[in-house]
């Protein structure tokens, strides 16, 4: 895309020219999804976010300000859809993790304690900068190496290692404050 085009450039007869928007912004949305979504989304999830972005844009077309860049609306919608999909996916994986182990656990208290630890970790991660959360997710959930993460988030390998150290220290402190020791 050359320059940020305003919404008014995409209107024909007082209505959004959705086909032109789809043609011009599909790759842009794909890049946002790839940079923010890491590996926790399937190809189908990514396609769903892409189509939902255009649907939400069209559904809210009357609320758009003509003098604002379309790219900022699209980026905001896409990022919100990724966050929502991430929450749903995270909850889905949490249930799957415990689904097959319940019969192996002799104490429901142990299951509750593990769930509380996960909740504390998620709460701590939600308070962190988006880049730190991305680094954490890439390392621990996507299984990426330090070098790969450094390239993805465009920082040095040393910076990634330092951030991971700080994130682990913060998580450990918050877990200890919550009454959990690292036994």
N, C-alpha and C positions, 0 to 999 in steps of 0.2 A: 504494500500500500504506500502510495506516495506521501500524501499528507492526510491528516485527520479530517475526514469529510463530516460536515454537520448533517444532522437529521434531515433538514429541509432539502438536501441534495438527493434524498432517496424517496421523495414524495412525488406521486403522480396523481393528479385529480384528488388531492387532499387525502390520499391513502398511501401507506407504505408500499414501495415496490419491493416486495419480499424476495422475488426471484433474483433481482440484482444484488440484494444484500446477501443472500445465500451464496451466490457466485463469488462475491468479493470477500466474504468474511469466514467461509468454512475453514480455510487453512489457518486463519488467525485463531479461531476457536480451538482448532486441533492443537496448535502450539501451546495455547494456555492449558488445555487439558493435559498434554504431555508433560508440561513443566510443573504443574501443581498436583497432579493425580498420582504420581509415582507408579508403582506396579499394582496397587490394590484394586484397580479397575480392570474389568474385562473389556474386550473390544466392543461387546454389545453395550456395556455401561457407557463407554466413550461415545458411541453412536447415539445413545439415548440422550446424553447430556447435550450433544451437538443439536439434535432435533428439538429438544426441550428449550434450548436457548432461543432458537428462532420462534418457537411457539409462544414463549413468555414475552418476547419482544413484540410480536404481533398482537398478543392479547392486551398488552399495555401501551399500544401505539398512541392512544389518545392522551396519555400521561407524559409522553416524551416532549422535551423542549427542543424546538426546531433549531436553535442556535448552538446546541451542545454537540460535541463529537459523538457519532454513533459508536465508535470503538470503545468509549468509556462505559456506555450502557452494556454493550455486549460483554466486555471483560467482567463487569460486576455481576451480571446474570450468570455467566459461566462459572465464576469462582464460587458463587453461592450454591449453585447446583453441585459442584464438586464437593464442597463441604458437607452438604446434605447427604450425598451419596456415600461419602466417607463415614459419616455417623451411622448410616444404615448398615454399611458393610462391616464396620467395627462391631456393632451389636450382633450382627449375624454370625461373625466369627467367634465372638465370645460365647454364644449359645452353643455353637458347634464344638468348641473346645471342651465344654463340660458335658455335652450330651452323652458321649460314650464313656465318660469316666465316673459318672455318678455311682454306678454299681461297684466301682473299685474303691470309692471313698467310704470309710467307715463312719466318718463323722460329718454331719451337715455343717457343723461349725467350721470345719476346715474349708469347705466350699464357700461359705459366707465370708470367711477371712480373705480368701483369694480374690473374691469378687470385690471386696472393699479395697484391697490393695490395687487392683486394676482401676477402680474408681478414683482413688487418690492419684495414681499415675496420670490418668486422663485429665483430671482437674489441674494438675501441675503443668501438663503439656499445653492445655488450653490457655494458660496464663503466659506462656512463652511467646517469643517473637515467632512469626510465621516461618522465617528461615531456619530457626533452631528446630522447630517441629518438623520441618521438611527433612533436615539432616537426620534427626532421630528416626523418622519413619523410613527413610532410605536405608539407613544402616541396620536397624533392628527388624523392620517388617519386610523390606524389599530385598534385604541381603546384599546390598551394594557394598563395594569396597571403598575405602577412603578416597582413593584416586578418582574413582568414578563419581563419587559424590562431589568432590572438589570441582570436577568439570561441569556437572549438572548445575550446581548453585553458583558457579563462577567465583570461587574463593580458593585460597591456597590449601594444600593438604594439611599443613600445620594448623591453619584456621579451623578446618573440619575436626581435627583431633582435639584441639583446645575446646571447641564448642561441645563435642561429645563428652569430654571430661567434665565440663561445667554442668551439662544437662544431667549426667549420672549423679554428680554430687548433689545437685538440687533435688533430684528425685529421691535420693537416699535420705537427705535431710527431711524432706516432707513426709516420707514414709515413717521415719523415726518420730517425728512430731505427732504423727497419727497413731503411734503406739506399736509400730512394726519394726522389729530389729532385723538385721540381715544375718540370720542364724545360719 
